[in-house]
Amino acid sequence: MMDPKQLDDLARRLSAAMPKGVQVLQEDLQRSMRATLEAGLSRLDLVTREEFDIQAAVLARSRAKLETLEARVAELEEAARAAKT
């Protein structure tokens, strides 16, 4: 798969090589498409990458704590069983 930065660079170079009339049409089309995409995306319940990363870190810490607590409960259950015998 091609790197998105390379695709952007290629698109810019191709755009610059187009005749002026086509470039104006392309700019109008890009603005229109961008506005349409922004409007569509604004209606979705999306989070920013930063918010996602923060929540992923919170989840990772919670999982680690849960694993620690599960191990501790297992130890205590084993100790309780051993004490009964």
C-alpha positions in Angstrom: 0.0 0.0 0.0 1.3 3.5 -0.9 2.1 6.0 1.9 -0.7 8.6 2.2 1.9 11.4 2.2 3.2 10.1 -1.1 -0.3 10.0 -2.5 -0.9 13.6 -1.3 2.4 14.7 -3.0 1.5 13.0 -6.2 -2.0 14.5 -6.2 -0.5 18.0 -5.7 2.0 17.5 -8.5 -0.7 16.3 -10.9 -3.0 19.2 -9.8 -0.2 21.7 -10.5 0.3 20.3 -14.0 -3.3 20.8 -15.0 -4.4 23.8 -17.0 -5.6 26.8 -15.0 -9.3 26.4 -15.8 -9.2 22.8 -14.6 -7.3 23.8 -11.5 -10.1 26.3 -10.6 -12.7 23.6 -11.2 -10.7 21.2 -9.0 -10.4 23.7 -6.2 -14.2 24.3 -6.2 -14.7 20.5 -6.2 -12.3 20.0 -3.4 -14.0 22.7 -1.3 -17.4 21.2 -2.0 -16.3 17.7 -1.2 -14.6 18.9 2.0 -17.7 20.7 3.1 -19.8 17.7 2.4 -17.5 15.4 4.3 -17.2 17.8 7.3 -21.0 18.0 7.4 -21.4 14.2 7.3 -18.7 13.6 9.8 -20.1 16.2 12.2 -23.3 14.3 12.5 -21.5 11.1 13.6 -20.6 10.5 17.2 -16.8 10.5 16.8 -14.0 11.2 19.2 -10.6 12.8 18.5 -7.5 10.6 18.2 -6.3 12.2 21.5 -9.5 11.3 23.3 -9.3 7.8 21.9 -5.6 7.4 23.0 -6.5 8.6 26.5 -9.3 6.2 26.9 -7.2 3.3 25.5 -4.6 4.1 28.2 -7.3 4.2 30.9 -8.5 0.8 29.7 -5.0 -0.7 29.7 -4.5 0.5 33.3 -7.9 -0.9 34.3 -7.1 -4.2 32.7 -3.8 -4.4 34.5 -5.4 -3.6 37.8 -8.1 -6.2 37.2 -5.5 -8.9 36.5 -3.7 -8.0 39.7 -6.9 -8.1 41.7 -7.9 -11.4 40.1 -4.5 -12.9 41.1 -4.9 -11.6 44.6 -8.4 -13.1 44.9 -7.1 -16.4 43.7 -4.3 -16.3 46.3 -6.8 -15.5 49.1 -9.2 -18.2 48.0 -6.3 -20.7 48.0 -5.2 -19.5 51.4 -8.8 -19.9 52.7 -9.0 -23.5 51.3 -5.6 -24.3 52.9 -6.7 -22.9 56.2 -9.9 -25.1 56.2 -7.8 -28.3 55.9 
